[in-house]
């Protein structure tokens, strides 16, 4: 079965659009590799965590900033399909 990415975001901070944009970027790039991207409003203020299955691949507080789509695509690619070329995102 294909994996699901979960984006847990803080609705009080207004991060729904950011989470939806990231979901769109990931679904567009990994259309053949992902089952879904789910958006989960967090009950914890300031949270923006992206997981692939059970593995946390991005935590805004840990990293100190939001991920750019390019770096998130590279992280997901490195887990799902390490040999895959992301084209302009690999430059």
Number of C-alpha atoms within 10 A of each C-alpha: 6 11 14 16 24 20 26 22 27 20 19 14 11 11 17 19 11 14 25 16 13 21 20 14 16 22 17 11 15 17 11 9 17 18 14 16 21 16 17 16 18 16 12 12 12 16 20 26 21 25 18 18 12 11 9 12 15 19 18 15 12 8 9 8 11 14 16 9 16 15 12 18 19 18 14 19 19 12 11 16 12 11 9 11 11 13 7 7 11 11 6
